[in-house]
Amino acid sequence: MQVRVLGCSGAIAKDCRTTAFLIDDDLLVDAGTGVGDLTLDEMAGIDDVVLTHSHLDHIAALPLMIDAVASRRRQPLRVHALAATNQALRAHVFNNVVWPDFARIPSPERPFVCFHDIDVGAVLTLGSRQSKMIEVLPAVHTVPACGFAIRNAAGGPHWAFSGDTERNPPFWDRMNALDVGMLVIETAFSDQEQALAQRSLHLSPTTLANELACIDPGRHYPIYITHTKPAETEEIMSQIEILASDRTTSPLRSRDIRWLRAAEILTL
């Protein structure tokens, strides 16, 4: 299974695109501005989209992508998200004011997009060949949100994604129960902005370290940092490196911490 990083920034700037991951060639995880780097053929080949939550940086490209390739598709694009996320999309995006209601265009019987509600704890089998299994993981954010653990349906380790979250013990309960091959976890703010991070329910380096301390001893896998704010990226990474270099008490000292980059391809 391959994970193509289309976007992994917490906001936009030159060379900074917001969250989107292409799994193999037919499953999209979140639909931030990074989707715009796909060709028309690549966008048309996506059958399913799973969304972590309704915030703009995670859904901005969805209506534009559907508009770009709807005429190339024989079946509606399937969007899978928490009920609250789908309700927000229908009410505030696909509402014939901000964007056409593609769930009823060109007709209610043959729409360009269909929305499917999912629940935390559910396990989905998706992809054009039913080739991937997706477990919906808990997240703690300012709107209803989730993360995902994805693997090949035939077996193998999971690619895990925290989504946008703050401290989240149930998430680590599942991480410690699953065969995790790699984890992508957000760290949106530096420690100087820790109060803002807590208020907006995001992680900063110190809370990240405390969260990673929840990983059971003996479990080791690469941990990729995502969703950094472009203006703070260098400071966030510097603070994480300082915490990781503390060989005495830091929970990061034995962890394989990596910086996620747009256009990177992760292979499990």
C-alpha positions as CSV (number, residue, x, y, z in Angstrom):
1,M,0.0,0.0,0.0
2,Q,1.3,3.4,-0.9
3,V,0.4,6.7,0.7
4,R,1.0,9.8,-1.4
5,V,1.3,13.0,0.6
6,L,-0.6,15.7,-1.3
7,G,-0.7,18.2,1.5
8,C,0.4,18.2,5.1
9,S,0.5,21.9,6.2
10,G,-1.9,23.5,8.7
11,A,-2.4,26.5,6.4
12,I,-1.4,27.7,2.9
13,A,1.7,29.5,1.7
14,K,4.2,28.9,-1.1
15,D,4.8,25.1,-1.4
16,C,2.4,24.6,1.6
17,R,-0.7,22.7,0.9
18,T,-3.3,21.6,3.4
19,T,-4.1,18.0,4.4
20,A,-4.8,15.4,1.8
21,F,-3.4,11.9,1.3
22,L,-3.9,9.6,-1.7
23,I,-3.9,5.9,-0.8
24,D,-2.8,3.8,-3.8
25,D,-4.8,5.5,-6.5
26,D,-8.5,5.3,-5.5
27,L,-8.9,6.4,-1.9
28,L,-8.5,10.0,-0.7
29,V,-8.0,10.8,3.0
30,D,-9.2,14.4,3.5
31,A,-9.5,16.8,0.7
32,G,-7.4,19.9,1.5
33,T,-5.7,22.1,-1.1
34,G,-3.1,19.4,-1.9
35,V,-5.7,17.7,-4.1
36,G,-5.0,20.4,-6.6
37,D,-1.7,18.8,-7.5
38,L,-3.5,15.7,-9.0
39,T,-4.1,15.4,-12.7
40,L,-7.7,15.2,-14.0
41,D,-7.1,11.4,-14.6
42,E,-5.8,11.0,-11.1
43,M,-8.8,12.8,-9.6
44,A,-11.2,10.8,-11.8
45,G,-9.7,7.6,-10.5
46,I,-10.7,8.3,-6.9
47,D,-13.8,6.3,-5.9
48,D,-13.9,7.0,-2.2
49,V,-13.1,9.9,0.1
50,V,-12.9,9.6,3.9
51,L,-12.9,12.9,5.9
52,T,-11.7,13.4,9.4
53,H,-13.8,16.5,10.0
54,S,-15.5,19.5,8.4
55,H,-12.8,22.3,8.8
56,L,-12.0,24.1,5.6
57,D,-8.3,23.0,5.5
58,H,-9.5,19.4,5.2
59,I,-12.4,19.8,2.7
60,A,-11.5,22.9,0.6
61,A,-10.8,21.0,-2.6
62,L,-13.7,18.5,-2.4
63,P,-16.3,20.6,-4.3
64,L,-13.7,21.8,-6.8
65,M,-12.5,18.2,-7.5
66,I,-16.0,16.9,-8.0
67,D,-16.7,19.8,-10.5
68,A,-13.5,19.1,-12.3
69,V,-14.1,15.4,-13.0
70,A,-17.8,14.7,-12.6
71,S,-18.2,14.3,-16.4
72,R,-15.5,11.7,-16.5
73,R,-17.1,9.4,-13.9
74,R,-19.8,6.8,-14.3
75,Q,-20.6,6.5,-10.6
76,P,-21.0,9.2,-7.9
77,L,-18.0,9.9,-5.8
78,R,-18.5,8.3,-2.4
79,V,-17.8,10.6,0.6
80,H,-17.5,8.8,4.0
81,A,-17.5,11.0,7.2
82,L,-19.1,11.4,10.6
83,A,-22.8,12.4,10.4
84,A,-22.0,15.9,11.7
85,T,-19.3,16.3,9.0
86,N,-21.7,15.3,6.2
87,Q,-24.4,17.5,7.6
88,A,-22.0,20.5,7.6
89,L,-21.0,19.8,4.0
90,R,-24.6,19.6,2.9
91,A,-25.7,22.7,4.9
92,H,-22.7,25.0,4.3
93,V,-20.9,23.9,1.1
94,F,-23.2,21.9,-1.2
95,N,-26.1,24.2,-0.6
96,N,-26.6,26.0,-4.0
97,V,-25.2,29.1,-2.4
98,V,-21.6,28.4,-1.8
99,W,-21.5,25.6,-4.3
100,P,-24.1,23.6,-6.3
101,D,-25.7,20.7,-4.6
102,F,-23.9,17.9,-6.4
103,A,-25.8,15.3,-4.3
104,R,-28.8,16.2,-6.5
105,I,-27.1,17.2,-9.7
106,P,-27.5,16.2,-12.5
107,S,-30.4,14.4,-10.8
108,P,-31.2,13.0,-7.4
109,E,-31.2,9.5,-9.0
110,R,-27.7,9.9,-10.5
111,P,-25.8,12.5,-8.5
112,F,-22.2,13.5,-8.8
113,V,-21.6,12.7,-5.1
114,C,-23.2,10.7,-2.4
115,F,-22.6,11.0,1.4
116,H,-22.2,8.0,3.7
117,D,-22.3,8.4,7.5
118,I,-19.7,6.6,9.5
119,D,-19.1,6.1,13.3
120,V,-16.0,5.9,15.5
121,G,-15.1,2.3,15.9
122,A,-16.5,1.2,12.5
123,V,-14.4,-0.8,10.1
124,L,-15.0,0.0,6.4
125,T,-13.9,-1.9,3.3
126,L,-13.4,0.6,0.5
127,G,-11.6,1.1,-2.8
128,S,-12.6,0.2,-6.4
129,R,-11.6,-3.4,-5.7
130,Q,-12.7,-3.4,-2.0
131,S,-9.0,-3.5,-1.4
132,K,-8.5,-1.4,1.8
133,M,-9.9,-1.7,5.3
134,I,-10.3,1.5,7.3
135,E,-11.0,1.7,11.0
136,V,-12.5,4.9,12.2
137,L,-10.5,6.2,15.2
138,P,-11.5,8.7,17.9
139,A,-10.2,12.3,17.9
140,V,-10.7,15.2,20.2
141,H,-11.3,18.5,18.4
142,T,-13.5,21.6,18.3
143,V,-16.0,19.9,15.9
144,P,-16.8,16.2,15.7
145,A,-13.7,14.6,14.3
146,C,-12.0,11.2,13.8
147,G,-8.8,9.6,12.6
148,F,-8.2,6.5,10.6
149,A,-6.1,3.3,10.5
150,I,-5.9,1.9,7.0
151,R,-4.4,-1.3,5.7
152,N,-4.7,-3.7,2.8
153,A,-7.7,-5.9,3.0
154,A,-5.4,-8.8,2.4
155,G,-3.5,-8.0,5.6
156,G,-0.4,-6.1,6.7
157,P,0.3,-3.2,9.0
158,H,-1.8,-0.1,9.4
159,W,-1.1,3.4,8.2
160,A,-2.5,5.4,11.1
161,F,-3.6,9.1,11.0
162,S,-4.6,11.0,14.1
163,G,-6.6,13.7,12.3
164,D,-6.8,17.0,14.2
165,T,-6.8,16.2,17.9
166,E,-5.6,17.2,21.3
167,R,-5.0,14.7,24.2
168,N,-6.8,11.5,23.3
169,P,-6.4,8.4,25.5
170,P,-8.9,6.2,23.5
171,F,-6.8,6.8,20.4
172,W,-3.7,5.3,22.1
173,D,-5.8,2.3,23.3
174,R,-6.4,1.5,19.7
175,M,-2.8,2.2,18.6
176,N,-1.6,-0.3,21.2
177,A,-4.1,-2.9,20.0
178,L,-3.4,-2.6,16.2
179,D,-0.4,-3.6,14.1
180,V,0.8,-0.1,13.2
181,G,3.4,0.3,10.5
182,M,3.6,4.1,10.7
183,L,1.7,7.0,12.4
184,V,1.0,10.4,11.0
185,I,0.2,12.8,13.9
186,E,-0.6,16.5,14.0
187,T,1.5,19.1,15.9
188,A,-0.1,22.4,14.8
189,F,1.5,24.9,17.2
190,S,4.8,25.6,18.9
191,D,5.0,25.5,22.7
192,Q,4.9,29.3,22.7
193,E,1.4,29.0,21.4
194,Q,0.4,26.1,23.8
195,A,-2.5,28.0,25.2
196,L,-3.9,28.6,21.8
197,A,-3.2,24.9,20.8
198,Q,-5.2,23.7,23.9
199,R,-8.0,26.1,23.2
200,S,-8.3,25.0,19.6
201,L,-7.7,21.4,20.5
202,H,-4.4,20.8,18.7
203,L,-1.1,19.5,19.8
204,S,2.1,21.3,20.5
205,P,5.6,19.6,21.0
206,T,5.2,19.2,24.7
207,T,1.7,17.7,24.5
208,L,2.8,15.6,21.6
209,A,5.6,14.1,23.8
210,N,3.1,13.4,26.5
211,E,0.8,11.7,24.0
212,L,3.6,9.5,22.5
213,A,4.4,8.4,26.1
214,C,1.1,6.4,25.8
215,I,2.7,4.0,23.2
216,D,3.2,0.7,24.9
217,P,6.9,-0.3,25.6
218,G,8.3,-2.4,22.8
219,R,6.2,-0.9,20.1
220,H,8.2,1.0,17.5
221,Y,7.2,2.5,14.2
222,P,8.0,5.8,12.3
223,I,6.1,8.8,13.5
224,Y,5.5,11.6,11.0
225,I,4.7,15.1,12.1
226,T,2.0,16.9,10.1
227,H,-0.3,19.9,10.1
228,T,2.3,22.4,11.3
229,K,1.4,26.1,10.7
230,P,3.8,27.4,8.0
231,A,4.9,30.4,10.1
232,E,5.9,28.0,13.0
233,T,7.2,24.9,11.2
234,E,10.8,25.5,11.9
235,E,10.2,26.3,15.6
236,I,7.9,23.3,16.0
237,M,10.5,21.0,14.6
238,S,13.3,22.5,16.6
239,Q,11.3,22.0,19.8
240,I,10.6,18.4,18.9
241,E,14.3,17.8,18.2
242,I,15.3,19.3,21.5
243,L,12.7,17.0,23.3
244,A,13.9,14.0,21.4
245,S,17.6,14.7,22.2
246,D,16.9,14.5,25.9
247,R,18.2,11.0,26.7
248,T,17.0,11.0,30.3
249,T,13.2,11.6,30.7
250,S,11.7,12.6,27.4
251,P,9.1,10.2,25.9
252,L,10.5,11.1,22.5
253,R,14.0,9.8,23.2
254,S,13.4,6.4,21.8
255,R,11.0,7.4,19.0
256,D,11.6,7.5,15.3
257,I,10.3,11.1,14.7
258,R,10.2,12.3,11.1
259,W,9.0,15.4,9.3
260,L,6.3,14.8,6.8
261,R,6.7,16.5,3.4
262,A,4.4,17.2,0.5
263,A,4.9,14.9,-2.5
264,E,6.5,12.2,-0.3
265,I,5.4,8.7,-0.9
266,L,5.1,6.3,2.1
267,T,5.1,2.6,1.5
268,L,3.8,-0.1,3.8
